[in-house]
Amino acid sequence: MKAAKTVLFNVPGRRLPNDNIERYFTRYEKNTDKYREPFIQKYPFDSVFPLDIFADAYLTYPFHWHKYIEMIHVLRGRMTASLNGVIYKLGEGDIFVVNSDMIHGYFDGGPETYALTMIFGLDLFEQSLADLYDPVSHAVVFGRKVKITENEDPLIQPELSNIFLAIYKEFASKKDGYRIAIKRKLYEMALLFLRDISPEQNVQTSKLNQNYPALERIFSYIYQHYDNPDLSLEKAATNTYLSKFYFARFFRERTGMTFHTYLSKYRINRVQELLQETDDPITDIAYNCGFASIKTFNRLFKLYTGVSPSDYRRGPGKGNI
């Protein structure tokens, strides 16, 4: 499979022009495969600097979790995020924050969608790590607010956006001292969460604990069998050693969507990948991703992405970034 698209940031600034974002970016390749290990992420960080930040078009990603802090900054378009069973609609300018060990995924990105993703380990804060924990919830302060928008957070969002983009520029340029500059910006970001977002807003607590083995079995089974058009809730429940009714309730509580909805979104996500990375006929891709009906496939693809598969393949994210 072709490596995922990643790009370098060239021009500073808080807001990028809507009509021509791509001219600010130069593409390079990143050796990751989101479908190789789709649920438990062990990110291939630099051994001395556990941080990565990249820009991506058509942002979609199946459910997963990891020990790191993850932030998404939507530069253009819209997408859907799920975190610990709650669904969030994200639009241009929004910043989405995921604490460690949170079940999350990204869906429904259209051809206009473009976003920055930053992932980092808390050990970057070294001796100051103790100061990052909320005195009320005892969770890391980055979990105090999940979705930060210009409308609801007119003071916080611009400042956080500036920090986000400054980190991206430093990471891309890798000038002398870039690690020091990024650490400085991360401390500014942490201070923003500590002082400007109240402790009462802390909503991110992990739901993994004893549910970890069941979730691993479920996502592993979907990963292995999503291309089978006969995959059903009943089969998934039986093969993950859960009753049909418990499976249905458990899945919805942990992901915020039904099994059938997630399976459809997962298949569409996989189609989106293959439309960008291969020249295979659209019908072949649809059948190979588990759709038994092209009519149903076309309807769901348009529902989740806002465009037809052929328009998606011709979209701005392929070949001209």
DRENLUMDO-867187 format. One record per atom (N, C-alpha, C, CB): residue in one letter; z, y, x. Coordinates in steps of 0.001 Angstrom, whole numbers, plus 500000, padded with zeros to 6 digits. Each point is the difference from the previous one (the first is absolute). Glycine has a CB too. Layout:
# DRENLUMDO-867187
AZYX ...
***
This chain:
# DRENLUMDO-867187
M500000498799500840 M500000501201499160 M500000501246500871 M501220498763498181 K498031502192501450 K499950501260500734 K501351500700499953 K497556500215499479 A502808500441501623 A501291500699500053 A500041501137499003 A500228499398502404 A500991500925497141 A500172501089499024 A499633501335500627 A501821498709498848 K497673502195500342 K499642501329500487 K501250500814500308 K497879499920498665 T502102500739502497 T501050500927500362 T499335501195500655 T501723498145500286 V498896503017499645 V499328501179500490 V500935500888500793 V498469499880498067 L500962500967502754 L500767500945500787 L499997501372499352 L499455498712502061 F501691501944497973 F500121501329499408 F499587501050501028 F501862499207498473 N497296501708501152 N499473500975500941 N500471501429499768 N498060498539500185 V502184501835498571 V500262501407499690 V501350500127499302 V497521500466499811 P503376500431500645 P501299500161499344 P499862500698498661 P501093500082502232 G499997499870496998 G500004500703498716 G500669499181498926 G497917501164500649 R502697499533498398 R500736499281498957 R499077499432498951 R501934501477500395 R497098499297499133 R499080499545498970 R498609499881500581 R501394501070498214 L497965497798501562 L498638499806500472 L499033500288498868 L500764498282501673 P498059502283498630 P499047500331498938 P499598498757499216 P499158501917501374 N500810498211497306 N499670498886499120 N498598499479500236 N501552500934498328 D497501499977501928 D498598499629499942 D499502499321501261 D499677501883498473 N501056498226502657 N499433499473501235 N501081499545500964 N498043501500499699 I502886497685499821 I501088499543500847 I499477499212501200 I501493499935497992 E497447499267501795 E499563499087501042 E499613500702501298 E499232498494498208 R500314502750501737 R499558500659501226 R501178500319500930 R498063500965498729 Y503172498904500777 Y501166500225500829 Y500447498733500724 Y500680501804498436 F498608497103501372 F500452498724500526 F498908499308500812 F501549499792498054 T498863499475502979 T499107499178500780 T500528498575499959 T499346501947501500 R499819497107498138 R500473498645499759 R500248499228501292 R498758500028497854 Y502292499154502153 Y500140498981501022 Y500500498736499308 Y500474501723501841 E499498497149498850 E500317498712499374 E501462499624500229 E497618499272500320 K502952500039498725 K501392499575500058 K500048498510499687 K500846502309499319 N499747496900501546 N499975498543499854 N501138499506499112 N498944499823502259 T500927500430496451 T500947499456499029 T499212499374498866 T501757501728500601 D498878497336498699 D499359499342498874 D501031499848498899 D498371498774501509 K501551502072497469 K501019500033498955 K500074498709499202 K499662502437499868 Y499288496737500195 Y500017498771499220 Y500393498790500831 Y498258500979498548 R502019499214502750 R500380498867500832 R501443499586499715 R498381500756501773 E502521500187498152 E501409499731499704 E500442501004498951 E500458499085502343 P499270500629496384 P500025501053498987 P501351500345499403 P497770499278499521 F503305500070500901 F501250500323499321 F501109500418500957 F499348498403498236 I500831500907502899 I501034500382500950 I499298500638501201 I501582498122499230 Q498609503174500935 Q499289500716501046 Q500827500096501278 Q498794501292498241 K500609498315502881 K500578500215501323 K498992500844500764 K501325497787499985 Y498904503509500029 Y498975500923500465 Y499855499958501522 Y500471501460498021 P498290498542502492 P499763499916501445 P500164501349500700 P498443498110499563 F502791502398500451 F500258501289500626 F499875499916501517 F501510500587498100 D498301500572502515 D500212500166501423 D501451499603500287 D498243501875500177 S501977497315500854 S501335499459500249 S501041501070500295 S498906497965500848 V500657503202499636 V500964501055500333 V499997501149498999 V499714499391502377 F499377500544496644 F499912501111499053 F499564499462498634 F499441501629501877 P501525497931497290 P499674499343498731 P499567500968498902 P501620498247500621 L497173502272499515 L499435500899498986 L498489499862500007 L501930501617500250 D497488498396498554 D498546500075499867 D499691500937498842 D499672497642500929 I499249503097499200 I499563500887498926 I498486500020500020 I502107501425500137 F497285498406498692 F498542499917499916 F499528500496498644 F499989498061501598 A498745502277498337 A499382500427498744 A499083498896499523 A500135502443500648 D499792497391498027 D499204498914499456 D499398500429498670 D501452498297501159 A497314501295498623 A499351500211498708 A500269498790499108 A498195501444501065 Y501681498746497632 Y500138498899499039 Y501333499267500153 Y497515499744500014 L503584500963500146 L501257499348500337 L500429499011498920 L500659502030501294 T499315496678499038 T500515498943499134 T500718498991500885 T498131500327498285 Y502952499082501193 Y500773499057500796 Y500836499148499060 Y500062501587501976 P499872497094498146 P500793499138499106 P501489500122500289 P498074498412499852 F502757501009499281 F501453500091500156 F500449499428501340 F500255499840497516 H500691500865503107 H500548499575501281 H501324500718500225 H497680499568500937 W502993500081500136 W501226500690500391 W500172499869501515 W501069499551497725 H499764501322502837 H500238499989501439 H501265500789500310 H497524499795500458 K502870500197500791 K501245500637500438 K499814501487500325 K500737497788500895 Y498064502732498955 Y499703501351500464 Y500031501021498859 Y498608499005501821 I501379502266498551 I499795501086499048 I498492500226499895 I502265501093500549 E497239499067498240 E498567500223499791 E499820501234499114 E499499497509500239 M499558503350500142 M499695501184499203 M498491500119499814 M502078501156500854 I497524499197497930 I498599500226499660 I499838501466499601 I499691497576499247 H499304503074501301 H499685501386499614 H498558499999499472 H501616501016501757 V498243499182496941 V498670499985499385 V499306501331500291 V500789498417498164 L498119501521502571 L499253501212500332 L498973500343498933 L500338499497502407 R499163499462496933 R498949500226499002 R499964498804499051 R498638501410501633 G501010498839497113 G499843498920499034 G501320499594499372 G498044499210501288 R501989499542498237 R501200499509499325 R500128498508500271 R499819501781498193 M501385497690501541 M500278498590500186 M501271499659499234 M498866499986502275 T501431498726497639 T501220499526499357 T500850499297501048 T498831499751497756 A502468500518502224 A500939499315500886 A501050499301499151 A499615501695501848 S500846497166498648 S501105499291499353 S501107499824501018 S498435498794498409 L502797501536501194 L501150499877500894 L501178499439499221 L499187501931501416 N501274496877499002 N501160499370499363 N499881499934498480 N501377500816501892 G497435498893497619 G499818499821498571 G499691501251499219 G501495498145500227 V498367503011500448 V499673501263499333 V498602500433500428 V502451500674499910 I496729499743499112 I498631500425500258 I499960501523500139 I499089498000498727 Y500197502477502303 Y499848501434500245 Y498513500337500079 Y502224500090501231 K497385500973498082 K498640500515500098 K499992501125501042 K499487499385497560 L499675500467503452 L499951500974501086 L498684500758499982 L501509498553501369 G498570502745498918 G498818500842500064 G499991500833501265 G499932500067497518 E499087500795502600 E499823500813501203 E501254500801500338 E497564500142499487 G502845499773501769 G501174500725500471 G501298499227499905 G498840502024499336 D501207496926499840 D501243499250499814 D500374499241501272 D499491499781497549 I501809500091502662 I500545499232501116 I500892498909499413 I499908502012501590 F499866496755498837 F500699498841499459 F500796499352501119 F498211499633498241 V503084500117501508 V500903499538501049 V500546498620499649 V500611502382500558 V499310496692500384 V500479498631499806 V501049499699501060 V497776499272499010 N503427500390500556 N501059499620500918 N499806498562500463 N501568501609498877 S499240497943502086 S499845498644500525 S500382498950498956 S500470500871502303 D498855497978497773 D500253498851499120 D499755500295498526 D501661499235501651 M497395501649498052 M499626500303498623 M498675499301499666 M501209502240500119 I498726497128498739 I498767499343499560 I499052501087499513 I501226497846499356 H497607502270501259 H499082501064499623 H498556499574500205 H501737501688500593 G497362499016498706 G498575499752500118 G499234501211499505 G500360497529499713 Y498356502547500642 Y499151501136499633 Y498725499487499343 Y500937501384501901 F498675499272497000 F498894499504499191 F499174501161499448 F501351497962499404 D497486501690500063 D499175500904499185 D499442501191500756 D501355499307498094 G498519500597503219 G499370501081500747 G498501500025499742 G501778499829501757 G497685501331497898 G498577500140499759 G499265500410501255 G500484500592497649 P498196499594502266 P499220500364501189 P500342501369500544 P498196498582499142 E502472502252500049 E500381501331500468 E501372500008500674 E498624500969498164 T502091497901501793 T501368499962500491 T500047500029501525 T500662498730497954 Y500189502137502570 Y500198500092501447 Y501458500340500247 Y497593500729500403 A503065498538500469 A501437500202500197 A500409499704501432 A500390499419497609 L500705501213502813 L500648499689501263 L501111498997499738 L499442502286500945 T500713496756499951 T501105499051499946 T500771500077501305 T498721498479498435 M502589501673501473 M500856499988501190 M501051498920499843 M499618502465500385 I500552496710500647 I500982498921500016 I500796500131501298 I498514498450498585 F502814501514501302 F500788500121501226 F501320499249499875 F498942502225500450 G501585497361500698 G501286499328500063 G501131500980500212 G498869497990500886 L502285501711498557 L501136500913500087 L500582500085501407 L500494499484497628 D499179499556503234 D500537500063501347 D499423501166500796 D500308497538499926 L498679503149499527 L499510501227500633 L501092501072500077 L497698499470499154 F503276500431499933 F501045501027499940 F501160499711500948 F499363500410497636 E500664498431502971 E500957499637501044 E501437500337499609 E498206500367501687 Q502477500447499135 Q501421500277499760 Q500255500767498712 Q500313500005502441 S498668500641497010 S500180500778498771 S499837499165498735 S499181501977501238 L500611496725498920 L499731499150498839 L501137500057498981 L498641498501501464 A502590501579498993 A501144500032499080 A499941501199499062 A501364498828501723 D498019502266498722 D499917501200499174 D498964499884498890 D500716501306501971 L498463497639498054 L498936499858499009 L500467499316498715 L498388499907501878 Y502843499607498101 Y500461499259498834 Y500704500917499000 Y500232497957501429 D499379501880497315 D500550500813498926 D501493499711499841 D497755500024498836 P503098501010501117 P501438499766499885 P500424499403498663 P500305501880501550 V498859498251497420 V500342499471498678 V499497498569499831 V499919502326499070 S498789497462501144 S499413498677499765 S500002499118501243 S498584501033498256 H501625499563502915 H499972499296501291 H498621499419500310 H502419499464499699 A496563501038499624 A498619499625500291 A499368501092500864 A499816498693497818 V499078500985502830 V499306500979500838 V499514501152499125 V499292498190501637 V500854503035498835 V499733501189499181 V498537500134499584 V501878501102501169 F497207498220499523 F498597500099499610 F499766499426498599 F499352499849502419 G501609499380497077 G499863499450498663 G500515500896498893 G500183497818501040 R500222503408499283 R500561500880498973 R498981500402498943 R501586500835501700 K497169499227498662 K498977500350499018 K498726499240500320 K501012502291499661 V498394497087499333 V498828499161500198 V498720500825499999 V501213498103498925 K498606502728500062 K498759500748499815 K500281501495500113 K499072498173498517 I500269502465502418 I500182501433500239 I498680500701499700 I501788499583501774 T498236501370497284 T498779500662499561 T500126501515500150 T499557498116498393 E499305502547501624 E499992501462500091 E500612500640498759 E497961499871501438 N501790499553497392 N500514500584498756 N501510499850499875 N497815499506498927 E502699499304501370 E501423499738499820 E500835500412501207 E499381498128498507 D499989501945502662 D500734500294501227 D499283501105500793 D500866497613500071 P499033503595499367 P499185501060500619 P500512500476501352 P499411500696497726 L501859499059502578 L500541500397501297 L499923498861501018 L501522501601498827 I498726497177500709 I500062498850500902 I498613499487500370 I502194499394498995 Q496904500498500016 Q498704499361500251 Q499176500696501088 Q500027499267497634 P499839502081502337 P499194500630501062 P500566499760501396 P499330501732498357 E501987498335501758 E500619499805501311 E499824498560500471 E501669501803499481 L498542497253499617 L499841498590500349 L498542499685500340 L501942499419498505 S497133501174500756 S498581499803500275 S499630500523501386 S499520500169497546 N500992501000502811 N499723500559501323 N500511499087501114 N500123502298499017 I501086497150500794 I500565499092500999 I499142498747500108 I502316500878499535 F497289498579499320 F499175498792499937 F498709500199500794 F500969499435497736 L498335501659502004 L498718500253500652 L500170500313501482 L499110500834497828 A502001499819502538 A500254500280501407 A500234498704500785 A500975502232499359 I499744496825500029 I500207498697500639 I498669499291500190 I502288499834498975 Y496862500242499998 Y498689499350500074 Y499161500576501136 Y500092499575497533 K499924501737502591 K499214500639501051 K500505499600501385 K499535501923498457 E501779498065501733 E500566499610501288 E499666498544500329 E501854501662499668 F498270497478499354 F499761498575500236 F498535499744500349 F501866499432498414 A497241501294500930 A498571499805500239 A499569500541501359 A499623500127497543 S500932501013502849 S499571500633501251 S500633499335501220 S499717502149498765 K501524497370501062 K500737499350501090 K500017500848501279 K499370497784499020 K500859503493500799 K500157500884501154 K501322499697500696 K498615501793498874 D501546498707502342 D501251499806500720 D501178500452499137 D498803500317502200 G502191498810497697 G501190500331499227 G499869499788498506 G500495501610501742 Y498450497683497808 Y499792499862498547 Y501137499233499334 Y497533500061500386 R503053498970500325 R501122499264499404 R501204500923499770 R499201497892501136 I501048502986499813 I501098500963499839 I499722500923498811 I500471499911502486 A498273500548497408 A499634500903498898 A500149499295498651 A498400501215501525 I501194497516498406 I500121499254498738 I501471499779499648 I497793498859500451 K503011500776500522 K501433499812499731 K500625501289499469 K500113498252501810 R499504502870498775 R500521501286499522 R499642500207498532 R499805500957502320 K498964498731497313 K499564500167498614 K500713499018499070 K497770500795500826 L502470497986499636 L500731499026499180 L501431500470499740 L498583498151500946 Y502025502463500049 Y501343500546499795 Y499970501148498990 Y500625499336502348 E498334501486497701 E499847501065498998 E499870499395498605 E498894501488501715 M500338497435498183 M499808499335498714 M501322499425499496 M497620499461500623 A503123499867500263 A501288499425499612 A500963501078499532 A499648498146501632 L500367502982499062 L500881501106499617 L499624500557498627 L500320500559502425 L498390499447497281 L499535500456498698 L500549499093498890 L497907500937501070 F502030497764499140 F500539499066499007 F501516500123499893 F498099498436500465 L502572501784500656 L501453500095499986 L500503501252499277 L500022498733502139 R499332502405498102 R500543501274499522 R499371500510498703 R500455500524502355 D498304499082497375 D499294500596498867 D499785499056498818 D498897501450501640 I501456497283498509 I499923499049498885 I501394499453499777 I497577499387500507 S502959500794498304 S501398499679499745 S500249498500500047 S500179502054498606 P501047497520501795 P500341498578500063 P499873499293498663 P501523500542501851 E498665500199497049 E499937499368498672 E498618499451499683 E501786501544499244 Q497192498908501500 Q498642499561499721 Q499633498692500691 Q499405502373499716 N501542497027501010 N499657498799500754 N499740498843499035 N501390500794501963 V497356498767497969 V499612498989499016 V499500498721500639 V499440501828498451 Q500399498143502866 Q499389498838500633 Q501049499043500553 Q498015501397500558 T502178497508498750 T500841498920500489 T499198498722499950 T502110501150499224 S498076498011501773 S499173498805500125 S500299498990498902 S499908500370502459 K499036498991497040 K500143498925499022 K499624498657500613 K499512501622498153 L500411498316503172 L499588498757500638 L501138498982499991 L498399501284501444 N502608498937499408 N501153499116500181 N499719498559499568 N501463501980499655 Q499189497540499276 Q499836498614499587 Q498645499716499364 Q502440499915499677 N496783501128499994 N498684499797499388 N498895499781501031 N500755501406498101 Y499576498750503158 Y499005499913501065 Y499199498692499966 Y501481501449501374 P499152497364498577 P499211498755500015 P499056499882498808 P501870498919501215 A498585501475497596 A499139499907498814 A498806500933500115 A501989499391498616 L498248501833501831 L498903500959500155 L498998499523501049 L501550501862499336 E498954497573501743 E499105499488501035 E499118498883499454 E501688500613501749 R498902498487497472 R499213498905499405 R498938500546499048 R501987498468500201 I498403502504498974 I499071500542498999 I498820500691500663 I501902500290498409 F498383500627502519 F498909500752500628 F499143499103500888 F501418502061499935 S499205496948500676 S499228499051500799 S499047499201499122 S501887499854501640 Y498593499738497189 Y499147499216499097 Y498826500843499494 Y502000498620499311 I498255502631500331 I498912500871499550 I498997500208501129 I501555501152498383 Y498938499085502806 Y499135500210501167 Y499083498802500238 Y501764501461501011 Q498777497341498811 Q499239498782500269 Q499043499624498875 Q501899499240501373 H498361501225497399 H499238499508498859 H499357501077499139 H501521498105500016 Y498518503167500411 Y499437501070499167 Y498514499800499720 Y501697501545500950 D497598497740499941 D498560499802499828 D499666498885499023 D499697500819502306 N501321498524497142 N499803498944499009 N500025500630498602 N501073498255501535 P497820501720497727 P499977500622498671 P500948499339499000 P497651500623500450 D502804498180499861 D500919499292499103 D501467500284500298 D498288498234499789 L501986502629501176 L501389500344500298 L500643500650498782 L499441500291502444 S501731499206497181 S500688500513498812 S501476500174500292 S498324498884498505 L502358501817500601 L501442500172500132 L500695498650500016 L499853502217498846 E499710496878500291 E500612498671499914 E499888499254501326 E499456499928497555 K499352500106503050 K499805499302501279 K500821500653501106 K497688499335499281 A502338501987500729 A500772500697501025 A501482499682499864 A498290501832500046 A502220498149498726 A501410499699499779 A500329498575500445 A500031501615498075 T499137497438501528 T500240498599500357 T499995499802501514 T498951499295497839 N500107501342502832 N499849499795501435 N500968500824500837 N497634499495499569 T503124501383499792 T501042500736500718 T501388499583499504 T498415501941500323 Y501634496954498919 Y501253499359499586 Y500831500875499073 Y499990498765502142 L499336501955496977 L500690500841499028 L499492499665498607 L500302501843501709 S500544498370497282 S499522499794498637 S499032501119499636 S502151498826499359 K496971500913499697 K499004500987499583 K500652501300499539 K498480498131499344 F502569501776499864 F500623501187499416 F500803500778501047 F500106498821497782 Y500596500450503090 Y500742500690501061 Y499024500675500959 Y501894498334499810 F497029500946500533 F498997500544500907 F499443501314499463 F499423497677500751 A500203502348497967 A499397501194499399 A500963501182500042 A498617498535498510 R502645501232501130 R500992501082499997 R500320500457501432 R500974499082497854 F499231499953503022 F500329500301501398 F498892500809500661 F501350497895500125 F497404501712499658 F498875500678500633 F499912501447499516 F498772497806500193 R501379502394498523 R499885501356499454 R501144500885500482 R498834499076497983 E502383500377502083 E501137500787500458 E499837500442501454 E501446498758498389 R497981500385502433 R499896500306501432 R498777500831500356 R501195497896500431 T497759502069498739 T498763500685500361 T499606501131499046 T499285497876501017 G501270502138497774 G499633501028499037 G498740499690499223 G501094501603501471 M498348497211498705 M498782499619499268 M500030498516499699 M498695501844501108 T500497497731497930 T499930498590499667 T499246499236501085 T500082500567497551 F500084498119502436 F499291499158500965 F498492500175499861 F501890498349499950 H497606501662498812 H498555500100499784 H499459501353500462 H500209498429498058 T500554502639501719 T499567501314500474 T499935500029501519 T501009501068497972 Y500035498402502667 Y499999500004501464 Y498873499135500557 Y502476500372499977 L497293498476499425 L498920499133500476 L498658500721499902 L501304497964499289 S498468502740499607 S498753500765499852 S499906501092501051 S499999499525497544 K501098501199502676 K499993501066501001 K499811499424501400 K501494501389498531 Y499142497492501745 Y499865499362501312 Y498536499621500244 Y502378499121499856 R497000500273499131 R498590499620500144 R499106501222500181 R500433497975498601 I499838503080500633 I499202501226500150 I500207500594501392 I500170500448497516 N501068499539502981 N500261500478501361 N499157499237501022 N502338500625499318 R497614498064500491 R499223499179500939 R498509500315499888 R501737498181499851 V497791502031498934 V498602500393499799 V499726501326500711 V499948498793497773 Q500959502149502091 Q499824501298500654 Q499830499842501510 Q501366501071498190 E499464498072502402 E499873499734501429 E498604499478500342 E502460499517500108 L497096499497499145 L498728499347500317 L498801500895499711 L501070497814499505 L499049503064499509 L498916500952499743 L499814500946501179 L500465499856497542 Q500629500487503126 Q499913500893501152 Q499558499278501264 Q501773501388498973 E498667497361501163 E499859499332501290 E498836499026500087 E502411500254500225 T496944499435498655 T498880499068500024 T498844500574499185 T501579498038500265 D497259501331499886 D498838500337499181 D499704498898498990 D499072501345501896 D501914497803497834 D499818498909499046 D499693500553498619 D501555498554501333 P497658500731497874 P499732500437498617 P501301500159499214 P497770498832500070 I502266502164499076 I501216500296499241 I500413498820499131 I499383502419500001 T499651496914499383 T500356498851499147 T500636498887500823 T498119500575498441 D501381499184502760 D500588498958500854 D501436500364500368 D497717499436500914 I502490501829499405 I501353500445500347 I500940499797498817 I499054501689501615 A500502498688497207 A500839499863498805 A500377498539499761 A498898502028499005 Y500131497081501036 Y500283498577499776 Y500912499449501090 Y497781499742498859 N501995500663502394 N500808499494501109 N501428500530499978 N497922499827501334 C502319501216497891 C501354500552499873 C500700499549498725 C499246501964501311 G500177497058498008 G500693499378498874 G499588500462498620 G501831499763501524 F497160501109498369 F499558500443498678 F498981499010499443 F500412502419500626 A499871497081498183 A499100499042499368 A498938500687499171 A501842498354499964 S498379502908499680 S499080500756499155 S499651501324500669 S500961498920497935 I497753501337502264 I499569501258500601 I500289501166499055 I498210498781501293 K501683500979497406 K500317501043499028 K501460500442500131 K498259499061498441 T502648499955501653 T501415500310500170 T500250500698501335 T500591498025498570 F498759501488502474 F500129500611501320 F499590501472499973 F499562497766501048 N499278502528498391 N499515501389499955 N500955500900499217 N497642499156500152 R502880500309498740 R500920500789499171 R501287500311500759 R499039498942497935 L501533500043502735 L501246500207500722 L499796500884501224 L500799497781499191 F498086502048501482 F499742500822501184 F499919501475499614 F498777498082501085 K500510502209497838 K499890501383499533 K501358500524499525 K497605499578499337 L503173499557500015 L501319500397499511 L500916500410501145 L499719498453498062 Y500295500780503021 Y500945500229501088 Y499517501022501024 Y500769497686499668 T497931502421500545 T499509500906501046 T499319501237499455 T499727498037501440 G499862501933497285 G499346501149499392 G498501500046500206 G502092501192500323 V497353497844500423 V498562499971500256 V499499498558499913 V500171502058501478 S498520497764498502 S499406498666500016 S500051499433501417 S498489500606498062 P501397498071502099 P499994499414501352 P498889500558500888 P500965497935499018 S497849502271500429 S498894500523500811 S500265501435500441 S498418498497498775 D502160502332500340 D500353501365500390 D501105500004501047 D499331500804497730 Y501608498280502126 Y501089499888500967 Y499452499678501387 Y501556499244498172 R497511499816501883 R499411499602501283 R499259501162500649 R499787497651499158 R499632503213500043 R499262501161500537 R500904501195500269 R497996499217498765 G503297500647500936 G500919501134500047 G500187500585501367 G501122499016498110 P499640502103501965 P500143500763501236 P500771499289501089 P499888501993498622 G500817496882501026 G500817499349501016 G499252499090500916 G501808500152498448 K496937499517501278 K499307499023500828 K498979500655500908 K500347498311498227 G499889501605503075 G498996500330500975 G499829501470500327 G498921498016499222 N501785502899500106 N499737501411500305 N501278500777500299 N497989499877498544 I503044499401501899 I501247500686500342 I499961500365501489 I501291498738498181 
***
